[in-house]
Amino acid sequence: MVIDLDPPRGMGDLVIGMPIEDAERILREIPGFVPPAPGEVRNKGFAHYESELSISLDFDPRGVVRAIELFRPEGDVQVVFRGLSLFEEPADVVISRLSEIFRVEIEDEELNVTAPDVFIGLWRSVTPEGSGGEEGYYFESALIAAPGYGA
């Protein structure tokens, strides 16, 4: 499955600016959705999938979706932005390709990378140099948001 990010609009039928209840219904319809186990409590707007993909929605006090964050899958799910696979390509390649097209802001020694003009942010917990091992070569999450988010 391919998830094509289209910031600041959203992804597929999941649209920034829609009511959280409608967005949660769409999250449950994405193939591979894993319902909460009996007794498990999940935050509103959070969904987990068989591929280990997780999606978390941020919404305002009125219940309107403001941002969509996707966490790196392990299975057959590809998250792309303008043809660039955000989790399958090494972070250095993603940064390089994004910076060829957009203004890119790099913070926290390349842990946080944003392309503010297209409302997308990428995160990883460590860099390869900081991990001392194999961790940090790939981004762990991608966030798309509405204009003004986080301001």
N, C-alpha and C positions, 0 to 999 in steps of 0.2 A: 504494500500500500504506500502511496505517495501522498504526503500532506504538503500542500503548496501554500506557503505563507504569503499573504497579500496585505501588508501593513499600509496604512492604518485601518483598512477595511476589516480584515480578519483572516479567516481561513475556511474555505468551503462555505457551508451554510452557517457557520459560527461567525457572527458579525459583532464587532465592537459597537456598543451603543444599544444592543438588544437587551431585553429584560433577562435577568439571571435565570428565571424559571424556564424560559424558552431555550436558553443556552445549555442548561443542564439536560434538557431533553435531547438536544443534539449531541451532547457528550455521550449519553447512554446509547445513541444510535451508531456511533463510530465502531466499526468492526473490531472485535477483540475486547470490548468493554468487560471488565471484571466487576461485578456488583460487590458491595461491601459484604464481608462475612457476617454471620449472625453476631450481633453485639458490637461489631466494629463501627466506630463513629468517624465519619469523614467530614472535613470542612465543606461548607457550601461552596459549590463551584469547582470541586476537585474530582477528577476521574483517573482511574488506573486501568491499564490494558495488558493483555497477555504478553505483548512484546516488551513489557517493562516501561513503555511510554507512560508518562503521567502528564496530565494537563490540569493546570490550575488557573482559575479565572479570578481576576480582581474586579470588584464592582463597588460602585459608590453607595452612599447611604440610601439612595432611592432604589437600589437594586438594578442598576444599569451597568453592564459590562464595560470596564475601562481598559483592561489589558488581558492578554492571553499568554501564559507561560507554558512552554513545553519542555519536558525533561527527557533527556537522551534515552531512546529505546535501545534494546539489545537485539530485537528480532527484525523481521522483515518489514520495517517501517522506515521510510525515508522522509525526512523533513527538509524541504527545499525552499529557497528564496531566490527567485529569478534564475532557476536552473542550478543553483549552487547548493549542494548537500551540506547542511550546516553541522551535522553530527558525524557524517561518514568521512568528510575531508578533515585532515589535520587542522587545528586551530590556526596555525601560521598561514596555511593556504587560504583559509576562509578570510582571515584579516587582509591578506594581500589582494585577493580577488575583490573584496568589498571596497578596499581603498582605491582600486583602479577606477571605480565608478562613482563612489560616494565619499563624502567627508566622513572620516572615521575618528572617533575619540577613544583613546586607549588609556585606561586607568588601572591603578593597583598592580603595576608590573605585568600587564596583559591578562589579568584575571577578568576584568570587565571591559568589554568592547561595545561601543555603540555606534550606530550610523543614525544620528539624530534627525537627519533630513528625511529619512524613510521610516522612522519610528520603530527601529529594531535594536535590541540589545542582546548580547551574548555573554555567558558567564561560565567560568570554570573555577574550581576550588583551589587548584595549584597549577603551576607551570611545570613543564618537564624538569627544568633546572631546580625548582623548589621541591619537587617530590622525591628526588634522588632515585627515581625508578621509572616505571612505565606510565604513571599517571600524568595527567595534564596535557596530553597530546591533542585531546579533543575537547570541544566545548561540552558542557553538561546541561546547559539550558539555553533556550532562546525565548525572548519576550518581545511581543509586538503590542503596541499601545496606540491609544488615541492621541492626537496633538494635545500638548499641555500636560500629559501624564507625568507625575513626579515633580512637577514644577511647583 
